[in-house]
Amino acid sequence: MSRLMIAGLVAATASVFMVASPASAGPGLGLSLGTGMYVDDGVELSPLNAEAMVYWSFANISADLGFLFTLEEFGVKEAELMTIRPGVRVAIPGICYLRGAVPMNVRDDFNYGFLVGVGKTLLNLQALRLFAEVDATFMEKAEFVEKFPIEARIGLEIGF
């Protein structure tokens, strides 16, 4: 590996983990609305949902604990009406953030999976932030195994 490539990797890693101002560190709360679809030969819509999230951020990394509530019950099993989504977000300053989580349905028939997503701050007013996010969530016991799940959400976060 060349020295130039190593220097580039070090610079890229440092930019992801560079220290942010103290105003961006600490706890916060978020609330977002989302909906999605399952894509295959056609498109099937998923129910509207709301996610309440508590988080602790330090520099460009955030540890999250999200609680996802399905707002429409049609075709949804009772065990899937609430999902716990612990995870992390890593900000790429000025560009976007990447999200990873382990969603779990803990009622009755335990189910888990993984979530990968990308988001963007649309408006940043120091303690108040408007964001949009696109996620893909893959559950271990999915009814739509052959379909690709996509979810879009928009929300507000308040940092303390």
N, C-alpha and C positions, 0 to 999 in steps of 0.2 A: 504494500500500500504506500503510495507516495506521500511525502510530507505535506504537499499542498492539499491532498484529500483528507489527511488526518486533521490539518488545521481547519479545513472547512467543516468537518464533523464536529470538532470542538466548538467552533464558533456557532454552529447551528444549535448544538445542545445548550450552550451558554445563553443563547437568545431565548430559548424556551423557558429556562429556569432562572432568568435574571430577576433580581430583586425588584419588586414593585414598591410603590410608595406605601407608607404605613396606612394610608386611608383605605387601601384595597385589602388589607389584611384583617382577619377576624371573622366573627360569626355573621350569619345572614339568614333571611327567609325568602323563599320564592313561591310564586303561585303561577301556574300556567294552564292553558287549555289546549287540548290537542285532539286530533283525529287522524285516521290513517286509512290504509288500504292494503289489500293483499293482491299482488300482481302476478299473473300467470298468463294464460291465453286471454284472459279478460281481467277485469278489475272488480274487486268486492270491497265495499267500504267497511271499516271497523267502527265501533261505537265512539261517541264523543267521550272524552275523559278529562279529568282535572288532576294535576299533580301539585301537591304541597311539598316543599322541600326545605329542610334545614341544612345549613352547610357551614364549614369553617374553611376559610381561604388563607393561604400564606403564599406570598409572592404570586406565582402564576399557576399554582396548584390548589385545587379545592376538593375537600372530602365532603361528599354529599350523602344525605339520607332522604330519599324521596318516597312519598306515599301517593300512589296512583289510584284514583277512584273512577270507576266506570260510571258515567252518568246516564247511559241508556242501557236498559236491561234486556232488550229484545235479543234473543239468541245467545246470551252470555250466561255461563254457569255461575251460580252464586259464589263459588270459590274464587272466581276471577274478578269479582267486583272490586276488590282491593288488592293491590300489589305493592310490596315493599321493594324499593330499588336503591340499595346502597351502592355507591360508586365514587368515581373521581372525575374531575374535569381538569384538563391541562390547557391553559391559554397560550396561544401563539400571538404575541402582542401585535395589535393593529390589524390582524387578519381574521382569526376565528378562535374557537376553542374546540377541543376534542373531548368527547364524553364516553366513558365506559362504565357499565354498571352490571350488577347481577340481580335481575328482577326475580322475585319469589312470591308465589301465591301460597300463603301459609294456612289457609282454611281447608279443612277436609282433605282433599287430594293434593298433597304438597307438590308443587311444580316450580322449577327454576330454569334459568336460561342466561343469556348474555345480551347486552345492549351495546351497540356502538353508534355514535352519533357525532354530528358536527353542528355547531351553533355560531351565531354572530350577534354581537351587541348592536342593536339598532339605534339606541339612544342611551348615553351614559351621563347621568347627572350626579356624579360622585356616589352618594348613598343609594340612589334609585337608578335602576337599570332596566331598560326594555330590551328583550331578546327574542330571537327566533331560532328554532332548532329543528333538525331533521334527524330521525333515529331509525334504526332497524333493530328489532327485538326478536330474538330466536329463543323460543321456549323448548324445553326438553320434551314435553308432552303436548306438542302443537297439533291442533286439528287441521291446520292448513300447512302441512309439512311440505307439500309440493309448490307452495306459493311463497313469494318474497314479501315480507311484511315491511311497510314503510309508514312512519308516523311523522307528522309535522305538528309543531306546537309553537305558541307564542305566549310570552308571559312577562311578569315583572319580578324583580328581585330588590330587596331592601337590605343593605349592608349596615352593620352597627359599628 
